[in-house]
Amino acid sequence: MLACRIFTLLILTLALQACNTPKRKIYTSECAAGIRFKKVSFANLADSIKYYDKQYVEVSGKYLEGKNQSALVNDSTYTGRSNQSLWVNFTQDCPLYLLGKRTGLFETEDGEYNKISDRHMTLRGRINLEKKGHNQAYMATINEVSYLELD
């Protein structure tokens, strides 16, 4: 009887913890409908950035934002140098909306703005080597962001 109660309590605790785990949020845009994206690792993209110029890619990393900063960095190897990261160019020309809703990425949700800095994300966009972000300090810009998945 005691073992049954302990087991039930354990199951209930695990179920409640599962309810509190954050769910992935996916934001999409209609800017790149019908375009096929090349899925590449951040390291491969950085090593072969010239090859990917003007191409549509899907890449994952950690997003950092701040004053004059909108960067996607490699989670494991980032050392604080912007030339090792991608400038992320979110624009109103390519609005991102929460999948299944009309809540925009930068709109309020439950009274608070989305906190996307220091979070892992997957982006789909187009690489541009000509523009390299603030003060041309980044290895490239990812434009036309049409998909964002927050972990």
Backbone torsions as a table, in degrees:
resi	resn	phi	psi	omega
1	MET	NA	-45.6	178.7
2	LEU	-65.1	-40.7	179.1
3	ALA	-62.9	-37.7	178.8
4	CYS	-65.2	-41.2	179.2
5	ARG	-66.8	-41.5	178.6
6	ILE	-63.8	-42.8	178.7
7	PHE	-62.4	-43.5	178.8
8	THR	-63.2	-42.3	178.0
9	LEU	-62.8	-40.5	178.5
10	LEU	-63.8	-45.7	179.1
11	ILE	-62.6	-43.0	179.5
12	LEU	-63.0	-42.2	178.1
13	THR	-61.8	-45.7	179.0
14	LEU	-63.9	-38.9	179.4
15	ALA	-65.4	-41.0	178.6
16	LEU	-67.0	-37.4	177.2
17	GLN	-65.9	-37.2	179.1
18	ALA	-64.2	-33.6	178.9
19	CYS	-69.4	-27.2	-177.0
20	ASN	-89.6	-9.0	-179.5
21	THR	-71.6	134.8	-178.9
22	PRO	-66.4	141.5	179.5
23	LYS	-95.1	154.1	176.8
24	ARG	-67.0	141.4	176.0
25	LYS	-112.6	131.2	179.7
26	ILE	-117.4	125.4	177.1
27	TYR	-113.0	135.3	-178.8
28	THR	-131.5	163.2	176.5
29	SER	-138.4	159.3	178.6
30	GLU	-91.9	8.7	-176.4
31	CYS	-63.2	-34.1	-174.0
32	ALA	-119.8	38.1	179.7
33	ALA	-61.3	131.1	177.9
34	GLY	83.8	-0.4	179.9
35	ILE	-91.7	137.0	176.7
36	ARG	-92.3	131.9	-179.0
37	PHE	-103.5	141.9	175.6
38	LYS	-90.1	120.7	178.6
39	LYS	-81.5	119.9	-178.9
40	VAL	-132.9	151.0	174.9
41	SER	-75.9	157.2	179.5
42	PHE	-61.3	-42.0	-179.2
43	ALA	-62.4	-43.6	179.1
44	ASN	-64.6	-41.4	178.5
45	LEU	-62.1	-45.0	-179.7
46	ALA	-64.5	-41.3	-179.3
47	ASP	-67.7	-31.5	-174.5
48	SER	-122.9	38.3	-172.9
49	ILE	-58.4	-35.8	-179.9
50	LYS	-64.5	-35.2	178.8
51	TYR	-63.4	-35.0	-174.7
52	TYR	-90.0	2.0	179.2
53	ASP	-56.7	131.6	179.6
54	LYS	69.4	9.7	179.7
55	GLN	-102.9	155.6	178.4
56	TYR	-91.0	124.9	-175.7
57	VAL	-130.0	159.7	169.4
58	GLU	-118.2	123.6	-176.1
59	VAL	-141.8	148.6	179.9
60	SER	-116.8	151.9	177.0
61	GLY	179.8	-169.8	178.7
62	LYS	-100.3	131.6	-179.0
63	TYR	-93.7	133.5	176.8
64	LEU	-124.5	133.1	176.3
65	GLU	-133.6	152.8	179.9
66	GLY	178.5	-163.8	178.5
67	LYS	-63.5	121.4	-178.7
68	ASN	56.9	32.8	179.8
69	GLN	-141.2	128.2	172.7
70	SER	-149.3	82.9	-166.4
71	ALA	-126.2	143.3	169.8
72	LEU	-105.9	124.7	-176.3
73	VAL	-122.3	159.8	175.6
74	ASN	-74.6	121.3	-176.8
75	ASP	-52.1	-44.1	-168.3
76	SER	-91.6	-22.5	-173.9
77	THR	-118.9	4.6	-176.3
78	TYR	-69.1	129.6	-177.9
79	THR	-115.2	9.5	178.8
80	GLY	97.4	-0.3	-179.8
81	ARG	-95.3	126.0	-175.7
82	SER	-68.3	-23.7	180.0
83	ASN	-71.0	-2.0	175.9
84	GLN	-104.2	11.4	-175.5
85	SER	-133.2	167.1	178.7
86	LEU	-101.8	134.9	171.1
87	TRP	-77.0	128.1	179.5
88	VAL	-100.8	118.8	-176.6
89	ASN	-103.8	87.5	173.3
90	PHE	-77.6	130.4	-179.3
91	THR	-131.8	158.6	176.2
92	GLN	-72.8	-16.7	177.4
93	ASP	-69.5	-19.8	-177.2
94	CYS	-133.7	69.5	-174.8
95	PRO	-68.6	139.5	179.5
96	LEU	-103.7	129.9	-179.8
97	TYR	-123.0	143.0	177.2
98	LEU	-58.2	129.8	-176.8
99	LEU	-55.7	126.5	178.9
100	GLY	85.6	-3.5	179.7
101	LYS	-135.0	175.1	175.0
102	ARG	-111.4	31.1	177.0
103	THR	-88.7	119.1	-179.5
104	GLY	-75.4	160.4	-178.6
105	LEU	-58.2	-40.2	-176.2
106	PHE	-101.9	11.9	176.0
107	GLU	-86.8	162.7	179.0
108	THR	-74.1	143.4	176.1
109	GLU	-132.7	118.1	-176.1
110	ASP	59.8	33.3	176.0
111	GLY	83.6	-1.7	-179.9
112	GLU	-128.8	150.3	175.3
113	TYR	-75.9	149.7	177.1
114	ASN	-62.7	132.9	176.3
115	LYS	-98.0	103.3	-176.5
116	ILE	-108.7	-9.8	179.2
117	SER	-71.0	145.6	-179.8
118	ASP	64.0	28.8	177.8
119	ARG	-121.2	148.7	176.8
120	HIS	-77.8	137.0	179.6
121	MET	-148.1	159.5	172.6
122	THR	-115.4	129.9	-178.9
123	LEU	-119.6	150.0	168.3
124	ARG	-123.1	128.1	-179.8
125	GLY	-168.4	-171.6	-176.2
126	ARG	-112.5	128.7	-178.4
127	ILE	-77.8	136.9	177.5
128	ASN	-133.3	115.5	-180.0
129	LEU	-84.0	-19.3	-178.1
130	GLU	-70.3	-38.8	179.4
131	LYS	-105.7	126.9	-174.4
132	LYS	-123.8	37.0	174.6
133	GLY	76.5	-165.2	-177.4
134	HIS	-57.2	124.8	-179.3
135	ASN	57.3	24.2	179.8
136	GLN	53.5	34.8	-172.8
137	ALA	-92.3	-6.3	-174.9
138	TYR	-103.0	163.2	-177.7
139	MET	-71.2	-25.2	178.1
140	ALA	-174.5	174.3	174.8
141	THR	-114.1	142.3	170.9
142	ILE	-106.0	110.9	-178.0
143	ASN	-100.5	174.7	174.0
144	GLU	49.9	44.9	179.9
145	VAL	-64.5	116.2	-174.8
146	SER	-118.3	0.9	-179.9
147	TYR	-153.7	133.9	176.6
148	LEU	-142.7	125.0	177.1
149	GLU	-117.9	116.5	178.3
150	LEU	-92.6	129.8	175.9
151	ASP	-89.0	NA	NA
